[in-house]
Amino acid sequence: MVTKPAFFILHSFIFHCAVVEFRGENPSGFKMMSTCSLVAESIWQAIESTRSVTDDQLSILHFIYGKNFERATRIFDQRGVKRISGEPSGRSIFQVVGESRRKEEYLCFAEHYCACYSFFYDIVNRGEELCCKHQLAARLAASTGTCIDVKVSDEELALLLSKL
Ligand SMILES: [Zn+2]
Protein backbone atom coordinates (compact mmCIF):
# COMPACT_ATOMS: atom_id res chain seq x y z
CA MET A 1 0.00 0.00 0.00
CA VAL A 2 2.75 2.48 0.93
CA THR A 3 4.90 3.36 -2.08
CA LYS A 4 8.68 3.17 -2.05
CA PRO A 5 9.43 6.90 -1.85
CA ALA A 6 6.95 7.25 1.02
CA PHE A 7 8.63 4.45 2.94
CA PHE A 8 12.01 5.95 2.30
CA ILE A 9 10.89 9.34 3.65
CA LEU A 10 9.23 7.68 6.64
CA HIS A 11 12.24 5.57 7.53
CA SER A 12 14.77 8.36 7.14
CA PHE A 13 12.56 10.61 9.26
CA ILE A 14 12.19 8.00 12.01
CA PHE A 15 15.96 7.52 11.96
CA HIS A 16 16.49 11.28 12.23
CA CYS A 17 14.07 11.49 15.19
CA ALA A 18 15.78 8.57 16.90
CA VAL A 19 19.19 10.24 16.55
CA VAL A 20 17.87 13.56 17.82
CA GLU A 21 16.22 11.85 20.80
CA PHE A 22 19.34 9.83 21.51
CA ARG A 23 21.51 12.94 21.57
CA GLY A 24 19.04 14.77 23.78
CA GLU A 25 18.94 17.74 21.43
CA ASN A 26 15.33 18.58 22.09
CA PRO A 27 14.94 21.09 24.87
CA SER A 28 11.27 21.98 24.33
CA GLY A 29 9.29 18.96 25.44
CA PHE A 30 9.57 17.72 21.88
CA LYS A 31 11.30 14.64 23.24
CA MET A 32 8.13 13.54 24.97
CA MET A 33 6.28 13.01 21.72
CA SER A 34 6.48 9.60 20.16
CA THR A 35 8.31 9.17 16.90
CA CYS A 36 5.03 8.45 15.11
CA SER A 37 3.55 11.71 16.33
CA LEU A 38 6.62 13.55 15.10
CA VAL A 39 6.40 11.99 11.66
CA ALA A 40 2.67 12.70 11.51
CA GLU A 41 3.21 16.29 12.63
CA SER A 42 5.70 16.96 9.84
CA ILE A 43 3.27 15.51 7.29
CA TRP A 44 0.39 17.65 8.60
CA GLN A 45 2.57 20.75 8.40
CA ALA A 46 3.51 19.94 4.81
CA ILE A 47 -0.18 19.52 3.91
CA GLU A 48 -1.04 22.82 5.63
CA SER A 49 1.67 24.68 3.75
CA THR A 50 0.51 23.47 0.32
CA ARG A 51 -3.23 23.17 1.14
CA SER A 52 -3.22 19.85 -0.72
CA VAL A 53 -2.38 16.26 0.04
CA THR A 54 -0.29 13.90 -2.09
CA ASP A 55 -0.68 10.12 -2.43
CA ASP A 56 2.59 9.62 -0.54
CA GLN A 57 1.37 11.77 2.35
CA LEU A 58 -1.91 9.82 2.45
CA SER A 59 0.05 6.55 2.51
CA ILE A 60 2.22 7.67 5.42
CA LEU A 61 -0.76 8.94 7.43
CA HIS A 62 -2.53 5.66 6.75
CA PHE A 63 0.55 3.78 7.91
CA ILE A 64 0.62 5.78 11.15
CA TYR A 65 -3.10 5.95 12.01
CA GLY A 66 -4.36 2.72 10.37
CA LYS A 67 -8.10 2.06 10.15
CA ASN A 68 -9.01 5.33 11.84
CA PHE A 69 -7.44 7.21 8.95
CA GLU A 70 -9.49 5.24 6.40
CA ARG A 71 -12.64 6.10 8.34
CA ALA A 72 -11.54 9.73 8.54
CA THR A 73 -11.09 9.96 4.77
CA ARG A 74 -14.67 8.68 4.30
CA ILE A 75 -15.96 11.42 6.61
CA PHE A 76 -13.76 13.95 4.80
CA ASP A 77 -15.01 12.80 1.37
CA GLN A 78 -18.63 13.35 2.39
CA ARG A 79 -17.72 16.84 3.68
CA GLY A 80 -18.60 15.89 7.21
CA VAL A 81 -16.42 18.48 8.95
CA LYS A 82 -17.75 21.85 10.14
CA ARG A 83 -15.59 24.46 11.81
CA ILE A 84 -17.73 26.50 14.17
CA SER A 85 -16.13 29.88 14.85
CA GLY A 86 -17.28 32.33 17.47
CA GLU A 87 -17.40 36.02 16.66
CA PRO A 88 -15.73 38.31 17.44
CA SER A 89 -13.16 36.12 19.25
CA GLY A 90 -12.39 33.85 16.28
CA ARG A 91 -12.13 30.85 18.62
CA SER A 92 -13.29 27.66 16.99
CA ILE A 93 -14.21 24.03 17.49
CA PHE A 94 -14.93 21.29 14.97
CA GLN A 95 -18.19 19.44 14.62
CA VAL A 96 -17.72 16.14 12.81
CA VAL A 97 -20.34 13.65 11.66
CA GLY A 98 -20.15 10.06 12.78
CA GLU A 99 -20.38 7.06 10.50
CA SER A 100 -23.33 5.28 12.00
CA ARG A 101 -26.78 5.53 10.45
CA ARG A 102 -27.92 7.99 13.08
CA LYS A 103 -25.41 10.53 11.72
CA GLU A 104 -24.74 11.98 15.14
CA GLU A 105 -22.17 14.78 15.31
CA TYR A 106 -19.23 15.06 17.68
CA LEU A 107 -17.53 18.21 18.92
CA CYS A 108 -13.78 17.93 18.80
CA PHE A 109 -10.46 19.72 18.86
CA ALA A 110 -8.33 18.21 16.11
CA GLU A 111 -5.24 17.74 18.25
CA HIS A 112 -6.47 17.28 21.81
CA TYR A 113 -10.00 16.07 22.35
CA CYS A 114 -13.12 14.46 20.93
CA ALA A 115 -16.45 13.89 22.63
CA CYS A 116 -16.89 10.43 21.07
CA TYR A 117 -16.80 7.12 22.91
CA SER A 118 -13.71 5.91 21.04
CA PHE A 119 -11.66 8.89 22.23
CA PHE A 120 -12.20 7.94 25.86
CA TYR A 121 -11.97 4.20 25.36
CA ASP A 122 -9.18 3.70 22.77
CA ILE A 123 -7.08 6.81 23.31
CA VAL A 124 -7.42 8.00 26.90
CA ASN A 125 -8.19 4.72 28.62
CA ARG A 126 -6.28 2.11 26.64
CA GLY A 127 -3.73 4.31 24.88
CA GLU A 128 -3.98 2.19 21.77
CA GLU A 129 -4.59 4.93 19.20
CA LEU A 130 -3.10 8.38 18.66
CA CYS A 131 -6.43 9.99 17.83
CA CYS A 132 -9.96 9.15 16.71
CA LYS A 133 -11.41 9.32 13.20
CA HIS A 134 -13.25 12.57 13.95
CA GLN A 135 -10.04 14.31 14.99
CA LEU A 136 -8.29 13.00 11.87
CA ALA A 137 -11.15 14.09 9.60
CA ALA A 138 -11.06 17.54 11.24
CA ARG A 139 -7.30 17.82 10.78
CA LEU A 140 -7.51 16.70 7.16
CA ALA A 141 -10.27 19.20 6.37
CA ALA A 142 -8.57 22.04 8.26
CA SER A 143 -5.15 21.48 6.72
CA THR A 144 -6.54 21.32 3.19
CA GLY A 145 -8.84 24.31 3.81
CA THR A 146 -12.01 22.35 3.06
CA CYS A 147 -14.05 22.68 6.27
CA ILE A 148 -17.59 23.96 6.10
CA ASP A 149 -17.25 27.23 8.00
CA VAL A 150 -20.06 28.16 10.35
CA LYS A 151 -20.04 31.48 12.20
CA VAL A 152 -21.83 31.85 15.51
CA SER A 153 -21.71 34.43 18.29
CA ASP A 154 -19.23 33.88 21.11
CA GLU A 155 -22.24 33.29 23.42
CA GLU A 156 -23.49 30.46 21.20
CA LEU A 157 -20.00 28.97 21.06
CA ALA A 158 -19.74 29.14 24.86
CA LEU A 159 -23.08 27.33 25.10
CA LEU A 160 -21.78 24.56 22.81
CA LEU A 161 -18.59 24.24 24.84
CA SER A 162 -20.54 24.05 28.08
CA LYS A 163 -22.17 20.86 26.80
CA LEU A 164 -18.85 19.05 26.35
ZN1 LIG B 1 -14.03 11.09 17.94
Residues whose N, C-alpha, C, O or C-beta is under 5 A from the ligand:
A	BS01	ZN	C114 C116 F119 C132 K133 H134 Q135
